[in-house]
């Protein structure tokens, strides 16, 4: 796997999922590829938050974090170790793809090239081989996650982020099925922020988090006092997140 393969996989996926892809995703992912390349293609590597945000021109930590967690959810990166706050580094790995590359984007380019050639009266012979005679349904052709698959992704992410014991999985799945697609996405993305609102022992189980829709609570970054070795207060470090 090299930079070209990873780039091709990402843009094929983006072409198939225009409702999911955002500029923040490509910015973070391609900087991760560049950083990994400069480190000699290490399997696992540090991904410092401040460095990445500065490199891609993002000022909001929450915007960056949401994009990074999306990439993990989409399967482009593996989160080995999450940072404690925005001033420390995540440990990540680029996902390895063993499946054949999706050729939907390639076919779109070929189709466009063929039409362009015909319009300019150039003779073109297509070398695309027809796979079968069945009609391809455009909706089913897109890669989709089942409800169970998305729940399993959330289940692992929630307990790893909150460092809680896994309990009541079936009831949690029942509430997961009742959520809309947008609510499931938000439940996943807000788990990190929720983990910073209370001491670990006061954080609720995944079942309650979903049933009460705790992910809809509003959170804000607060300022906590820090002191240097001389006892002077530092005022420029925002750490911790609290419920409004």
N, C-alpha and C positions, 0 to 999 in steps of 0.2 A: 504494500500500500504506500503510495507517495502523495505529494501535494496535488498532483493532477487528478488522481483517482478520488481523493477526498473532496476536491472541488466539484468534480463531475457528479458525485453522489449527492452533494448538498443541493446543487442547482436542479438536478432531476427531481429531488424531493420537493424543492420550492415550487417547481413548475406544476407538480401534482397537488400541492397544498397551498394555493394562493390565499386561502382564508386563514391560514395559520402563520405563514412566514411574515416577519417584520424586519426592517433594516437593522435593528439591534441584534438579531440572530446572526446575520451574515457578518456583521462587524466583530462580534465576540468570537465566533467560530473561526474566521480566517485569521484573526490575530492569534488564536490558540494554535492553529497550524503553523503560523510563522514562528511563534515562540518555541514550539516543540522542535521545529526544524533547526533553529539556532542552538538548541540544547543537544543536538545530535540524535534526534528522534528517540528521546527517552520514553519508556513505556508509561511512567508516572512522573509528573512534574508539578512544581509549584506554579500557581497562577495568581500572582499578587493583585488584589482588588484595585488598589490605587493606581498601579502601573497600567492595568488594562483600561480603566476608566479614562485615564489621561491619554492613552494611545488612541482610543476610538472616539474621543471627544464627548463622553457622556458625563454630565455633572451630577445626575441623581443616582444615588446608591440603590434606591428601590427599583428604578428602571433597569439598572445593570443586573441586579439580583434576579429580577423577573425573567430577563432574557437568558441568563445563565441556567436557571432552573428549567426553562422551556427547552433548552438544548439537551439537558439531561433527560427530560420527559420524552423528547422526540427521538432519543437514542443516539445523538451525535457525540456526546461525551459521557464518561463515567465519573461520578463524583466519588473519589476515594476518601477524602476527608474534608469536611466543611470548615470554613474559617469561623472563628469565634465572633468576629465583628468585621467592619469594613476596612480595618487597618491591618488585618492579617491575611495570609494567603490560603486559598483553597488548594487542595491537591487533587488534580484531575488526570484523566487518561483519555485519549482520543479513541472512540469506539472502532473496533475492527469489523469490517463488513466482509463476510464470506459469501454472501449471496450475489447472484449476477446483477450487474448494474441495470437499473430501470431505464428503458430506452424510449420512454414517452416523449421526453424533450428532444431526443435525437430524431424521432419520427416527425415531430413538429417542424424541426429545422429542414428535414428532407422534403416535407410537404411544401413548406414555404419556398425552398429553393427550386423545386419542380415547377411550381406555379409561376415563379419569377422567370424561369428559363423559357416556359411556354409563352409568356407574355412578350418576351424579347425574341421569339421565333428561333430559339436555340434548341437543337435536338438533344434530348436527355433520355437515357435509358435507366429506369429504376432497378436497383439491384436488391431492393427489399424483398425478402421471401415471405409469402403469406404463411402465417402460422397455421391457421385452420379456417374453415368456412363459416364458423359461428360468428354471430354479431356480438361485438364487444359492448357491453353496457358501460357507459362512461362513468356512472356513479360507482358501480361495483369494481371498476378497474382501479380505482384509487385505493392505496393501502389504508386500511381502517383498523383501529383497535376495538376489540369487543369491550363490553362493559366490565367483564371479569378481568380482562387484561389491564384496563385503566385503573381498576380498583386495586389490583395487586401492586401496580407501580406506586399508587398513592399509599397503600398500606406499608410498604417497605420504607418509603420516603418519610412518612409521618413518624414512625417509631425510631428510625435512625436519627432524624432531626431532633426529636424531643427526648431521645434516650429513654423511652418507656418500654415496659414489658408488653408484649403483644397479647391482647385479651379481647374477647367478644368479637371475633372476626365476622361471624355470620350476621349478627345484628347490624354491624357496621356496613356490611355489604347491602343489607336491605335498605338502609338510608341512602347509601351511595346511588342505588338504582333510582331513587326518587328525585335525585338532583338533575338539573339540566346540564347540558354539555358545558356551558359557561360557568355554572356553579362548581362543577367538578374541577375545571381548570383553576378556578379561584381558590378552591379548597386546597389544592396541591401547592399553589404558589404562596399562599398566606401561612402555610405551616411554619415556615422559618420565623416570620414576624411573631406569630403566636407563641413560639417557643421562648421568646425573649420577654414575655409579659409577666411571668410569675416564676417563683421557684419551681423546680422540677416536680416536687411532690404535689403542687396545686394544679398542675396541668391535667386536663381531662383526657379520658380515653378517646380513641378515634371515633368510637360509636357516638359519644356525646358531642364531640367536635362537629360531627356531621349532622346529627339530629337537631342540635341547637343552632346550627349554621354559624358557628363561632367565626368562621372565615369572613363573615360580613361585618365583623366588628372593625371599627376604625382604629388605626395605630399611628403613632407618631414617634419619631426619634427624639429622645430627650437628651439634655446635657447633664452629664454627671461630673462632679468635681474630681479633679486629679491634681496631685501636687508633685513638684519636682523635688530633688534631693535636699533643697534648701528650705522646703516648706512653703514655697510660693505656689499659689493656685494656678493651674492650667485651665484655660477657658475655651480652647479650640478643639476639644476632642468630644465628639458626640458618640456615645456608646449606649447601648441598651434601647429597648423599644417598650413603650407602655401603652396600655389601652386608654383611649380618650375618655 
